[in-house]
Amino acid sequence: MTVLSPDATTPVEIRKKGGERLTIRWADGHESVYLARALRGRCPCAQCVSETTGARLVAEGHVRPDVAIAAARPIGNYALHFDWSDGHTTGIYGFDYLRRICPCAACAGADA
């Protein structure tokens, strides 16, 4: 696994647009835009990922298309906690994890 620089995992701005998307601008200048359903489908909590096998139990296809981010709160200086419109509230998304799941073409390794 590639080690990300501190600037790559330090947010300088976090914006929630309604409940449908979250945008993070990182200290290295990169901007990540996460759609709510995709982000909910990548929840890293033990209800969504098996603690014993690491297998994903809840994926984007299991999430209602109209799911929304009801609230987003920082956890210390290392993560965000989300309350989802579907009632799910247990996931803590570390900034390192959020940067690693950035959906943009450059981060996904696709040709931009």
C-alpha positions in Angstrom: 0.0 0.0 0.0 1.3 3.4 -1.0 2.0 5.8 1.9 0.3 9.1 1.4 2.0 12.4 2.4 0.6 14.3 5.2 -0.5 17.1 2.8 -2.5 14.4 0.8 -4.5 13.5 3.9 -4.9 16.9 5.6 -8.2 18.6 4.6 -8.1 22.4 4.3 -11.8 22.7 3.4 -14.7 20.4 3.7 -18.1 21.3 2.1 -21.3 19.4 2.2 -23.7 20.3 -0.6 -27.2 19.6 0.7 -27.1 15.9 1.4 -26.1 14.7 -1.9 -22.3 15.4 -2.0 -19.2 16.1 0.0 -16.2 18.0 -1.3 -12.8 18.0 0.4 -9.9 20.2 -0.7 -6.7 18.7 0.6 -3.5 20.5 1.6 -1.7 19.3 -1.5 -4.2 21.1 -3.7 -6.2 18.1 -4.8 -10.0 18.2 -4.6 -12.2 15.1 -3.9 -15.9 15.1 -4.6 -17.9 12.2 -3.1 -21.5 11.4 -4.0 -23.6 10.4 -0.9 -24.6 7.0 -2.2 -21.1 6.0 -3.2 -19.7 7.3 0.1 -22.3 5.4 2.2 -21.6 2.3 0.2 -17.9 2.5 1.2 -18.6 2.8 5.0 -15.7 1.2 6.8 -17.7 0.2 10.0 -18.1 -3.3 11.4 -21.7 -3.4 10.2 -20.6 -2.8 6.6 -17.3 -4.7 6.6 -16.7 -8.0 8.3 -14.3 -7.7 11.1 -13.1 -11.3 10.7 -12.8 -11.6 6.9 -12.6 -8.0 5.7 -15.3 -8.8 3.2 -17.7 -5.9 2.4 -21.2 -6.6 3.7 -22.8 -3.4 2.4 -21.8 -1.9 -0.9 -23.2 0.9 -3.0 -25.8 -1.4 -4.7 -27.3 -2.2 -1.3 -27.8 1.5 -0.5 -31.0 3.4 -1.4 -30.4 5.7 -4.4 -31.8 8.6 -2.5 -29.6 8.2 0.6 -28.3 11.6 1.9 -25.7 12.9 4.3 -27.8 14.2 7.2 -24.8 15.4 9.1 -21.0 15.3 8.9 -18.9 16.0 11.9 -15.1 16.0 12.4 -13.6 13.4 14.8 -10.5 15.0 16.2 -8.1 15.9 13.4 -8.2 12.5 11.7 -11.7 11.6 10.5 -15.3 12.5 9.7 -18.4 10.9 11.2 -21.6 10.8 9.1 -25.2 10.5 10.0 -27.1 9.1 7.0 -30.7 9.5 6.1 -31.1 5.7 6.2 -30.4 5.8 9.9 -26.8 4.5 9.7 -24.5 6.3 12.1 -21.6 4.0 13.0 -19.0 4.7 10.4 -15.9 6.8 11.0 -14.1 7.7 7.8 -10.4 8.5 8.4 -9.0 11.3 6.2 -6.4 8.7 4.9 -9.3 6.4 4.0 -11.2 9.2 2.3 -8.2 10.2 0.2 -7.6 6.6 -0.8 -11.2 6.2 -2.0 -11.2 9.5 -3.9 -13.3 8.7 -7.0 -11.6 11.1 -9.4 -9.9 9.7 -12.5 -6.4 10.6 -11.4 -6.8 8.8 -8.0 -8.6 5.9 -9.5 -5.7 5.4 -11.9 -7.7 6.1 -15.0 -6.4 8.2 -17.8 -7.6 11.7 -17.3 
